[in-house]
Amino acid sequence: MKKKKAVSKKWPEKWQEVNPGCMVFIPGNASALHTGSWRAQRPVLDIQKCIKCGLCYIFCPEGCISEDSEGFFKANLDYCKGCGICAHECWPEAIVMVEEEE
């Protein structure tokens, strides 16, 4: 029976060149990596139109939308990548995507 070779768990150096500072190398450090800094658009909520259905929360692929004390759902812009899925799924059109300001 042949022995299996040990697989290296170190990421290739090229990954660090492509995406420096945004890789999760140490378990549990994802909260320290604020990945929202490279988005082009951000979601803005119109609370007059919001019916508090939570569809934005359900469909957010990053899990960065949470409920505030008044029951409205707001994106944590430290982690929001501006994909626009929350705005697309919001049928009352309470969420619009706006260009990120410099």
DRENZATOR-860680 format. One line per 2 residues: their letters; for each residue z, y, x of C-alpha. Coordinates in steps of 0.1 Angstrom, whole numbers, plus 5000, padded with zeros to 4 digits. Layout:
N
a	Z/Y/X | ...
//
This chain:
102
mk	5000/5000/5000 | 4990/5034/5014
kk	5014/5063/5016 | 5004/5095/4998
ka	5002/5126/5019 | 5026/5154/5011
vs	5010/5182/4993 | 5017/5217/5007
kk	5034/5240/4981 | 5026/5271/5000
wp	5000/5294/4984 | 4969/5300/5004
ek	4969/5334/5022 | 4938/5344/5002
wq	4958/5346/4970 | 4980/5373/4986
ev	4948/5393/4995 | 4934/5391/4960
np	4966/5400/4941 | 4993/5413/4965
gc	5028/5416/4950 | 5019/5401/4917
mv	5024/5364/4923 | 5055/5345/4913
fi	5066/5327/4945 | 5102/5323/4938
pg	5114/5308/4904 | 5131/5335/4883
na	5115/5366/4899 | 5089/5373/4873
sa	5110/5400/4857 | 5110/5420/4889
lh	5072/5421/4890 | 5061/5449/4868
tg	5025/5439/4861 | 5017/5466/4836
sw	5009/5491/4864 | 4973/5480/4865
ra	4963/5483/4829 | 4935/5507/4817
qr	4948/5510/4781 | 4982/5509/4763
pv	4992/5502/4727 | 5006/5530/4706
ld	5024/5522/4673 | 5021/5545/4642
iq	5053/5537/4624 | 5039/5553/4592
kc	5014/5524/4590 | 5036/5496/4604
ik	5048/5471/4578 | 5070/5452/4604
cg	5051/5420/4599 | 5055/5409/4636
lc	5019/5397/4641 | 5017/5418/4673
yi	5048/5400/4685 | 5034/5365/4676
fc	5000/5370/4693 | 5010/5389/4724
pe	5000/5366/4753 | 5024/5382/4777
gc	5055/5381/4754 | 5062/5418/4761
is	5066/5429/4725 | 5100/5429/4711
ed	5117/5442/4679 | 5137/5475/4682
se	5169/5483/4662 | 5148/5497/4633
gf	5127/5465/4629 | 5096/5479/4645
fk	5078/5460/4673 | 5071/5478/4705
an	5055/5467/4738 | 5075/5468/4770
ld	5050/5488/4791 | 5064/5475/4824
yc	5047/5442/4815 | 5020/5450/4790
kg	4985/5445/4806 | 4966/5464/4779
cg	4946/5434/4766 | 4945/5449/4730
ic	4952/5416/4712 | 4982/5433/4694
ah	4959/5460/4681 | 4932/5435/4671
ec	4957/5414/4651 | 4974/5443/4634
wp	4956/5443/4600 | 4973/5476/4588
ea	4959/5492/4620 | 4993/5505/4630
iv	4985/5498/4666 | 4958/5516/4685
mv	4948/5513/4721 | 4946/5546/4741
ee	4934/5552/4776 | 4962/5550/4802
ee	4971/5584/4817 | 4972/5588/4854
//
